[in-house]
């Protein structure tokens, strides 16, 4: 299960980061907005799969008991990323995908916070594996 979690965690990282990048590009070329929206949706679906396998991997490896601090930080940043991008998709649905200049700027700023969360969660996850040996056969 830890290997499946590591595999699935790469998808939301790539899809959600690219979604934000396309939103920034769409400031000049509006045709990229819909693709960014689709990647946001797919990234959140991937995040659900990564979170589900993460819970299963944590219980299979006893990560919460072995390294509670690093594990809690990893889980917290991953949850922060999921909540941030979930709010972004809720905002797009509520605004009917129409932005003013200021709402788009706010949307991008929130997206940057989400990308930082997901990158830190990934870094902390690799630390659990490489520094603490969680999920590694010995």
KELUMBA-539108 format. One record per residue (C-alpha): chain; x, y, z negated. Coordinates in steps of 0.5 Angstrom, whole numbers. Example, Ala and Ser with C-alpha at 12.3 -4.5 7.8 and 13.67 -1.06 7.14 Angstrom:
BEGIN
+--------+-------+-------+-------+
! chaine !     X !     Y !     Z !
+--------+-------+-------+-------+
!      A !    25 !    -9 !   -16 !
!      A !    27 !    -2 !   -14 !
+--------+-------+-------+-------+
***
This chain:
BEGIN
+--------+-------+-------+-------+
! chaine !     X !     Y !     Z !
+--------+-------+-------+-------+
!      A !     0 !     0 !     0 !
!      A !     6 !     5 !    -1 !
!      A !     8 !     4 !     6 !
!      A !     1 !     5 !     9 !
!      A !     0 !    12 !     4 !
!      A !     7 !    14 !     7 !
!      A !     5 !    13 !    14 !
!      A !    -2 !    16 !    13 !
!      A !     1 !    22 !    10 !
!      A !     5 !    24 !    16 !
!      A !    -2 !    26 !    20 !
!      A !    -5 !    31 !    16 !
!      A !     2 !    34 !    15 !
!      A !     3 !    35 !    22 !
!      A !    -5 !    36 !    24 !
!      A !    -6 !    41 !    19 !
!      A !     0 !    45 !    20 !
!      A !    -1 !    45 !    28 !
!      A !    -8 !    48 !    26 !
!      A !    -5 !    54 !    23 !
!      A !     0 !    55 !    28 !
!      A !    -6 !    55 !    34 !
!      A !   -10 !    60 !    30 !
!      A !    -4 !    64 !    30 !
!      A !    -3 !    63 !    37 !
!      A !   -10 !    64 !    38 !
!      A !   -10 !    71 !    36 !
!      A !    -7 !    73 !    43 !
!      A !   -10 !    67 !    47 !
!      A !   -17 !    66 !    44 !
!      A !   -17 !    59 !    48 !
!      A !   -13 !    56 !    43 !
!      A !   -18 !    57 !    37 !
!      A !   -22 !    51 !    39 !
!      A !   -16 !    46 !    39 !
!      A !   -14 !    49 !    32 !
!      A !   -21 !    48 !    29 !
!      A !   -21 !    40 !    32 !
!      A !   -14 !    39 !    29 !
!      A !   -17 !    42 !    22 !
!      A !   -22 !    37 !    22 !
!      A !   -18 !    31 !    24 !
!      A !   -13 !    33 !    19 !
!      A !   -18 !    33 !    14 !
!      A !   -20 !    26 !    16 !
!      A !   -13 !    24 !    16 !
!      A !   -12 !    27 !     9 !
!      A !   -18 !    23 !     6 !
!      A !   -14 !    17 !     9 !
!      A !    -8 !    19 !     6 !
!      A !   -11 !    21 !    -1 !
!      A !   -15 !    14 !    -1 !
!      A !    -9 !    10 !     0 !
!      A !    -5 !    15 !    -5 !
!      A !    -9 !    13 !   -10 !
!      A !    -9 !     5 !    -9 !
!      A !    -1 !     6 !    -8 !
!      A !    -1 !     9 !   -15 !
!      A !    -5 !     4 !   -18 !
!      A !     0 !    -1 !   -15 !
!      A !     6 !     2 !   -17 !
!      A !     4 !     5 !   -24 !
!      A !     7 !    11 !   -21 !
!      A !     3 !    15 !   -26 !
!      A !     6 !    11 !   -32 !
!      A !    13 !    11 !   -30 !
!      A !    14 !    18 !   -28 !
!      A !     8 !    22 !   -30 !
!      A !    11 !    29 !   -29 !
!      A !    13 !    28 !   -22 !
!      A !     7 !    24 !   -20 !
!      A !     3 !    29 !   -23 !
!      A !     6 !    35 !   -19 !
!      A !     6 !    31 !   -12 !
!      A !    -2 !    29 !   -14 !
!      A !    -3 !    37 !   -16 !
!      A !     0 !    40 !    -9 !
!      A !    -3 !    35 !    -5 !
!      A !   -10 !    36 !    -8 !
!      A !    -9 !    44 !    -7 !
!      A !    -7 !    43 !     0 !
!      A !   -14 !    39 !     1 !
!      A !   -18 !    44 !    -3 !
!      A !   -15 !    50 !     1 !
!      A !   -16 !    47 !     8 !
!      A !   -23 !    44 !     6 !
!      A !   -25 !    52 !     4 !
!      A !   -22 !    54 !    11 !
!      A !   -26 !    49 !    15 !
!      A !   -32 !    51 !    10 !
!      A !   -31 !    58 !    12 !
!      A !   -31 !    57 !    19 !
!      A !   -37 !    53 !    19 !
!      A !   -40 !    59 !    15 !
!      A !   -38 !    64 !    19 !
!      A !   -40 !    60 !    25 !
!      A !   -33 !    60 !    28 !
!      A !   -33 !    68 !    29 !
!      A !   -28 !    72 !    26 !
!      A !   -26 !    80 !    25 !
!      A !   -19 !    82 !    25 !
!      A !   -19 !    82 !    17 !
!      A !   -22 !    75 !    16 !
!      A !   -18 !    72 !    21 !
!      A !   -12 !    75 !    17 !
!      A !   -14 !    72 !    11 !
!      A !   -16 !    66 !    14 !
!      A !    -8 !    65 !    16 !
!      A !    -6 !    67 !    10 !
!      A !   -10 !    62 !     6 !
!      A !    -7 !    57 !    11 !
!      A !     0 !    59 !    10 !
!      A !    -2 !    57 !     3 !
!      A !    -4 !    51 !     5 !
!      A !     2 !    49 !     9 !
!      A !     6 !    51 !     3 !
!      A !     2 !    46 !    -1 !
!      A !     2 !    40 !     4 !
!      A !    10 !    41 !     5 !
!      A !    11 !    41 !    -3 !
!      A !     7 !    35 !    -4 !
!      A !    11 !    32 !     2 !
!      A !    17 !    34 !    -1 !
!      A !    15 !    31 !    -8 !
!      A !    13 !    25 !    -5 !
!      A !    19 !    23 !    -2 !
!      A !    23 !    25 !    -9 !
!      A !    18 !    20 !   -12 !
!      A !    21 !    14 !    -7 !
!      A !    28 !    16 !    -6 !
!      A !    30 !    19 !   -13 !
!      A !    25 !    15 !   -17 !
!      A !    25 !     9 !   -13 !
!      A !    17 !     9 !   -13 !
!      A !    14 !     4 !    -8 !
!      A !    21 !     1 !    -6 !
!      A !    22 !    -7 !    -7 !
!      A !    28 !    -8 !   -11 !
+--------+-------+-------+-------+
***
